Amino acid sequence: MASTDTNTLEPASTSHFPTLSLDEVVDLIACIVPWADKTQRFLTLLHPVIQHVRLHEPNTLRYTIHIQSQPVPAADKDGLGRSKGPKIFISERYRDEEAFQTHLTSDALKLLFTQIKEEGLLAEAEEVDRYRLSFVGGFDGTAALGKEMVRGNL
């Protein structure tokens, strides 16, 4: 039984979680801001990357896409009157640095970046902002979400 002392609290069962060293795990959030009229195109281009990661990168432990829910301020326009789209966040977790480098050098990701540049999809930068994270605490309960998490809808 799990202890109720917060200093020694242990989960009741960890059998479904892989053994990971948090010193080796690479967590990051990528933040992308497409032009408003290019948002759907950008999301469409993500589909092959998601499939590639799922099928060919077994050491990618999480690769989820999130989109800003609140409306984008009308003032977020460039000098030509183009509106910025919602921020898109990609939450990524890799077993280790090697897995992260495998992802960065994949043909699927290289193609995505080429398409982004050629089609001028990004409003804020030519590059994607990546924020490497250090684990502080908490838990990831995605195992409870089952197939809904795997299937997803973009």
N, C-alpha and C positions, 0 to 999 in steps of 0.2 A: 504494500500500500504506500502511496506517496505521502511524504511528510508534509505537515502544514506549516512548518518553520520555513519562512521565506529564504533563509540562508542555505537551506539544504533541500529545497523543493526539487523533486525528481519526477519526471513523467511516469505515468503508470506503465506505458509500454513504448519502447522505441524500436521494435523489431522491423517496422516498415520504413525507417529512416536509414539512408546510407551512412556509413561511417565517414566523416569528413574531418579534416583538420582545418579549423577556421583560419589558421595561419597561412594555409595554401589556397583557400577558396578565393576566387576573384568575383566580387559583386560590383555591379555598376549600373548606373542609370544613364541612358542616352536621351537627350532632349532635342527634338527636331521641330522646327517651325516652318511648315510649307506655306506657300501663298494660298489664300483661301480657295481660289479656283483650281488649285492643283492638289488639294488635300486628298480627294478620292483617288486620283492617279497615284499619289505616293503610297496610300494604303494598299492599292492594287499591286504595286511593285513589291510590297513586303511579302505577299503570299508565297512566291517561290523561295524567298529566304527562309521563311518560317518552315516550309516543307523540307528544305535542305538541312536546316539545323536539326529538325526532328528526326530525320532519317539517317543523317551522316555524321552527326556530332554527339556521340553518346555521353561525352563528358560536359556537355552543356546541360546544366541542371535546371535552369529556368530561362525562359525566353518569352516574356509576355509583353503585349502591346497595350498601352493605355492612351486615351485621348482626353484632352481637356474638356470638362463638362460645361463649365460656365461660358457664357458668350464672350467672344473676343471683343475688346473695346474698339469702337468705331474709329478712334483716333490712331489705331495701329495701321497706318498706311505709309507707303513710301512717297517720294516726291512725284511719282507718276500716278498717284491715286489708287494703286493696287493695295488690297487689304491682306494683312497677314491672316493665316489660318490658325486653327487651334494648335496648341502645343501637343506633340505626340511624344510619349515617353516609352522607351523600351527598357524593361527591367530584365537584367541579365545576371546569371550566376554560372560560373565555370568552376569545375572541380579544382583546377590549378591554372597557373600561368600558361602552361603548354596548351591546355584546352582553349584558353582565351586567344592565344596566338593562332591556333588552328582556325578559329572562327574568323579572325581578322584577315587571314590570308586565303579564305575560301573563295572559289570562283563566283559563288552566288553573291557574296557581299561585294566583291569587286565589280560585278555587273551592276548591282544596285547603285553603287556610288557613281559609276559611269553614266547610268541613266539619269540619276539626280542632276548631275552636272550638265549633261547634254540637253536636258529638258528644262533646266532652270527652275527646279521645283522648290528650292529653299528660299525663304524670305529673309532669314536672319544671318546666314553664314554659308560659305561654301563647304564647311566642315560641320560634322555633327559634334555637339558638346557632349563630352563624356565625363561623368563624375564617378571616380572610383570611391568606393565606400569601405569603411571599416565596421565590422559587426560590433554592436554595443549590447544588444539584448533583444528579447522577444522570441517569437516563434513564427513558423511558416506553416499554416494549416491547409495548404493547397491539396494535400492528400485527401482531405474530406470532401473536396469539390468533385472528385472523380472525373468522368468523361466530359462534363461541361467545361472544365478547365482546358482539357486537351483539344476539344473541338473548336471552341472560340468562334467569334463572328467579327469580321472586320467589315 
